[in-house]
Amino acid sequence: MLFTAAEESLAQAKFSFERRVWNLAIRRAQEAVELCLGGILALMGIHYPKDHDQAPLAMRVLKAHGLAIDEEKSQKIQEISIDLSRKRGPALHQEEGYDKITAQQAIKDARFVLNTIKEVKSRLLAKMKRKEG
């Protein structure tokens, strides 16, 4: 599932960070965010776009379904998603030389997104069970 893939991408980001491969750490952190947001949309039955920045759509859909994330967290997730999606290509193709601090922040940001979406996923699954019962 996409959530498992998101966790794996984050683990790979940490591995790359430990090996001092900053660009790849950023790339994998971005993938974790993208997969996590795509996962919550898929769980809701929303065909998500093959876009690297899915945060705006995810936040709108969550809000429309009564699963809104507080405004501060929502804004932070959207900022993280756009930032990492912009760094994604240059990181992969070595067009930018990212540093340890940037890679460390990318991993921290990705973990924030994954943890926040995990909370929403739990609320969504509980809501779905109530509807079934």
Residue frames as qw, qx, qy, qz and C-alpha x, y, z in Angstrom:
[[0.000, 0.888, 0.460, 0.000, 0.00, 0.00, 0.00],
 [0.318, 0.768, -0.033, 0.555, 1.05, 3.59, -0.45],
 [0.475, -0.831, 0.172, -0.233, 1.46, 4.19, 3.29],
 [0.894, -0.275, 0.238, 0.262, 3.96, 1.33, 3.52],
 [0.669, 0.472, 0.138, 0.557, 5.81, 2.71, 0.51],
 [0.045, -0.905, 0.058, -0.419, 5.87, 6.14, 2.18],
 [0.697, -0.674, 0.245, -0.005, 7.43, 4.68, 5.31],
 [0.878, 0.036, 0.249, 0.406, 9.97, 2.79, 3.20],
 [0.436, 0.724, 0.065, 0.531, 10.89, 5.95, 1.28],
 [0.308, -0.891, 0.173, -0.285, 11.42, 7.76, 4.57],
 [0.851, -0.410, 0.277, 0.177, 13.62, 4.92, 5.83],
 [0.761, 0.346, 0.202, 0.510, 15.64, 5.17, 2.62],
 [0.104, 0.898, -0.029, 0.426, 15.92, 8.94, 3.12],
 [0.589, -0.761, 0.262, -0.075, 17.39, 8.34, 6.57],
 [0.894, -0.070, 0.287, 0.337, 19.78, 5.72, 5.17],
 [0.554, 0.630, 0.117, 0.531, 20.96, 8.14, 2.47],
 [0.198, -0.924, 0.116, -0.307, 21.35, 10.85, 5.10],
 [0.777, -0.552, 0.283, 0.107, 23.49, 8.58, 7.27],
 [0.802, 0.124, 0.322, 0.488, 25.68, 7.91, 4.22],
 [0.175, -0.603, 0.084, 0.774, 25.94, 11.69, 3.61],
 [0.189, 0.255, 0.692, 0.649, 24.12, 11.50, 0.28],
 [0.125, 0.358, 0.362, -0.851, 22.15, 14.68, 0.87],
 [0.376, 0.187, -0.390, -0.819, 20.47, 14.93, -2.53],
 [0.443, -0.120, -0.851, -0.254, 19.09, 11.42, -2.41],
 [0.128, -0.306, -0.749, 0.574, 17.90, 11.95, 1.17],
 [0.267, 0.323, 0.098, -0.903, 15.87, 14.94, -0.06],
 [0.439, 0.103, -0.648, -0.614, 14.53, 13.01, -3.03],
 [0.370, -0.200, -0.906, 0.048, 13.38, 10.10, -0.85],
 [0.014, 0.329, 0.565, -0.757, 11.83, 12.46, 1.73],
 [0.378, 0.237, -0.186, -0.875, 9.81, 14.05, -1.07],
 [0.457, -0.023, -0.810, -0.368, 8.67, 10.63, -2.26],
 [0.185, -0.251, -0.850, 0.425, 7.52, 9.79, 1.27],
 [0.214, 0.349, 0.284, -0.867, 5.37, 12.93, 1.38],
 [0.442, 0.211, -0.472, -0.733, 3.92, 12.29, -2.08],
 [0.403, -0.069, -0.904, -0.126, 3.13, 8.65, -1.36],
 [0.068, -0.283, -0.744, 0.602, 1.55, 9.46, 2.00],
 [0.325, 0.352, 0.111, -0.871, -0.72, 12.14, 0.57],
 [0.480, 0.159, -0.653, -0.564, -1.59, 9.90, -2.37],
 [0.251, -0.095, -0.949, 0.164, -2.36, 7.14, 0.10],
 [0.156, 0.343, 0.594, -0.711, -4.90, 9.15, 2.07],
 [0.457, 0.338, -0.208, -0.796, -6.60, 10.21, -1.16],
 [0.429, 0.113, -0.841, -0.311, -6.69, 6.62, -2.42],
 [0.078, -0.178, -0.890, 0.413, -8.13, 5.41, 0.88],
 [0.304, 0.428, 0.362, -0.770, -10.95, 7.90, 0.39],
 [0.583, 0.466, 0.658, 0.100, -11.58, 6.60, -3.12],
 [0.223, 0.908, -0.055, -0.351, -10.20, 9.72, -4.78],
 [0.826, 0.345, 0.155, 0.417, -8.25, 9.20, -7.97],
 [0.325, -0.819, 0.104, 0.460, -5.26, 11.33, -7.18],
 [0.552, 0.816, -0.168, -0.048, -3.27, 13.04, -9.91],
 [0.875, -0.007, -0.002, 0.484, 0.18, 11.83, -10.83],
 [0.114, 0.878, -0.101, 0.454, 1.54, 15.08, -9.50],
 [0.582, 0.111, -0.561, 0.578, 4.40, 15.55, -7.09],
 [0.063, -0.074, 0.418, -0.903, 2.51, 18.13, -5.01],
 [0.346, -0.411, -0.782, -0.315, -0.74, 16.55, -3.86],
 [0.189, -0.241, -0.611, 0.730, -1.14, 18.57, -0.68],
 [0.285, 0.067, 0.009, -0.956, -3.64, 21.18, -1.92],
 [0.615, -0.105, -0.583, -0.520, -6.00, 18.50, -3.23],
 [0.510, -0.175, -0.800, 0.265, -5.58, 16.33, -0.14],
 [0.059, -0.150, -0.482, 0.861, -6.31, 19.22, 2.23],
 [0.445, 0.015, -0.183, -0.877, -9.44, 20.22, 0.26],
 [0.644, -0.110, -0.695, -0.301, -10.74, 16.64, 0.16],
 [0.383, -0.158, -0.765, 0.493, -10.08, 16.04, 3.85],
 [0.134, 0.115, 0.296, -0.939, -11.90, 19.24, 4.76],
 [0.540, -0.004, -0.379, -0.751, -14.85, 18.37, 2.50],
 [0.695, -0.148, -0.693, -0.123, -15.16, 15.00, 4.24],
 [0.604, -0.737, -0.017, -0.304, -15.07, 16.40, 7.76],
 [0.903, -0.213, -0.066, 0.367, -11.47, 15.32, 8.35],
 [0.269, 0.886, -0.132, 0.353, -9.81, 18.71, 8.22],
 [0.695, -0.117, -0.307, 0.640, -6.39, 19.15, 9.75],
 [0.199, -0.850, -0.226, 0.431, -6.04, 22.31, 11.82],
 [0.426, 0.904, 0.031, 0.016, -5.11, 25.30, 9.71],
 [0.193, -0.833, 0.507, 0.108, -1.54, 25.61, 10.97],
 [0.612, -0.201, 0.747, 0.167, -0.70, 21.96, 10.25],
 [0.666, 0.598, 0.445, 0.037, -2.51, 22.07, 6.91],
 [0.253, 0.951, -0.168, -0.059, -0.52, 25.11, 5.85],
 [0.350, -0.657, 0.654, 0.135, 2.72, 23.49, 6.99],
 [0.716, 0.109, 0.678, 0.128, 1.98, 20.30, 5.03],
 [0.574, 0.782, 0.241, 0.044, 1.27, 22.34, 1.91],
 [0.030, 0.924, -0.373, -0.074, 4.49, 24.32, 2.33],
 [0.542, -0.410, 0.721, 0.134, 6.51, 21.13, 2.86],
 [0.735, 0.354, 0.574, 0.075, 4.95, 19.43, -0.13],
 [0.479, 0.876, 0.044, 0.037, 5.59, 22.29, -2.56],
 [0.169, -0.843, 0.503, 0.083, 9.10, 22.85, -1.22],
 [0.583, -0.274, 0.752, 0.142, 10.12, 19.21, -1.56],
 [0.716, 0.519, 0.463, 0.052, 8.41, 18.78, -4.92],
 [0.323, 0.934, -0.147, -0.026, 10.46, 21.70, -6.25],
 [0.248, -0.714, 0.652, 0.055, 13.68, 20.18, -4.91],
 [0.888, 0.043, 0.447, -0.102, 12.86, 16.69, -6.20],
 [0.788, 0.596, 0.061, 0.139, 14.16, 16.96, -9.78],
 [0.213, 0.852, -0.408, 0.251, 17.24, 19.06, -9.06],
 [0.580, -0.542, 0.583, -0.174, 18.16, 16.67, -6.22],
 [0.915, 0.130, 0.382, 0.009, 17.90, 13.60, -8.42],
 [0.723, 0.628, 0.071, 0.279, 19.78, 15.04, -11.36],
 [0.664, -0.335, -0.058, 0.666, 22.45, 16.66, -9.17],
 [0.258, 0.711, 0.240, 0.608, 21.52, 20.08, -10.53],
 [0.313, -0.822, 0.167, -0.446, 21.67, 21.45, -6.99],
 [0.532, 0.184, -0.711, 0.420, 24.17, 20.55, -4.33],
 [0.591, -0.681, -0.151, -0.406, 22.05, 20.25, -1.22],
 [0.155, 0.500, -0.683, 0.510, 23.70, 20.16, 2.18],
 [0.296, -0.126, -0.891, 0.321, 23.31, 18.25, 5.41],
 [0.158, 0.228, 0.468, -0.839, 21.05, 20.84, 7.03],
 [0.528, 0.193, -0.268, -0.782, 18.67, 20.90, 4.06],
 [0.543, 0.024, -0.818, -0.189, 18.55, 17.10, 3.95],
 [0.159, -0.135, -0.808, 0.551, 17.98, 16.90, 7.70],
 [0.335, 0.228, 0.242, -0.882, 15.10, 19.37, 7.45],
 [0.560, 0.132, -0.548, -0.607, 13.58, 17.42, 4.54],
 [0.433, -0.082, -0.893, 0.091, 13.53, 14.25, 6.62],
 [0.008, 0.220, 0.623, -0.751, 12.07, 16.07, 9.63],
 [0.427, 0.216, -0.070, -0.875, 9.40, 17.64, 7.42],
 [0.548, 0.046, -0.731, -0.403, 8.52, 14.32, 5.80],
 [0.272, -0.156, -0.876, 0.366, 8.15, 12.70, 9.23],
 [0.213, 0.230, 0.362, -0.878, 5.80, 15.54, 10.26],
 [0.552, 0.161, -0.360, -0.734, 3.61, 14.93, 7.20],
 [0.514, -0.005, -0.850, -0.117, 3.55, 11.16, 7.69],
 [0.136, -0.179, -0.783, 0.580, 2.69, 11.46, 11.39],
 [0.332, 0.231, 0.185, -0.895, -0.06, 14.00, 10.74],
 [0.599, 0.143, -0.503, -0.607, -1.60, 11.96, 7.93],
 [0.344, -0.035, -0.927, 0.149, -1.42, 8.81, 10.10],
 [0.131, 0.232, 0.604, -0.751, -3.65, 10.58, 12.62],
 [0.515, 0.281, -0.125, -0.800, -6.10, 11.50, 9.85],
 [0.483, 0.130, -0.816, -0.289, -5.99, 7.95, 8.52],
 [0.122, -0.139, -0.889, 0.418, -7.00, 6.64, 11.97],
 [0.324, 0.326, 0.352, -0.815, -9.93, 9.09, 12.13],
 [0.521, 0.285, -0.452, -0.666, -10.96, 8.14, 8.59],
 [0.380, 0.033, -0.922, -0.069, -10.88, 4.41, 9.32],
 [0.049, 0.242, 0.757, -0.606, -12.92, 4.94, 12.51],
 [0.426, 0.351, 0.046, -0.832, -15.45, 6.99, 10.53],
 [0.498, 0.214, -0.689, -0.480, -15.67, 4.26, 7.88],
 [0.214, -0.078, -0.950, 0.212, -16.27, 1.59, 10.54],
 [0.235, 0.297, 0.522, -0.764, -19.08, 3.63, 12.07],
 [0.518, 0.322, -0.264, -0.747, -20.77, 3.85, 8.68],
 [0.432, 0.127, -0.867, -0.212, -20.47, 0.07, 8.21],
 [0.145, -0.152, -0.882, 0.422, -21.89, -0.70, 11.65]]
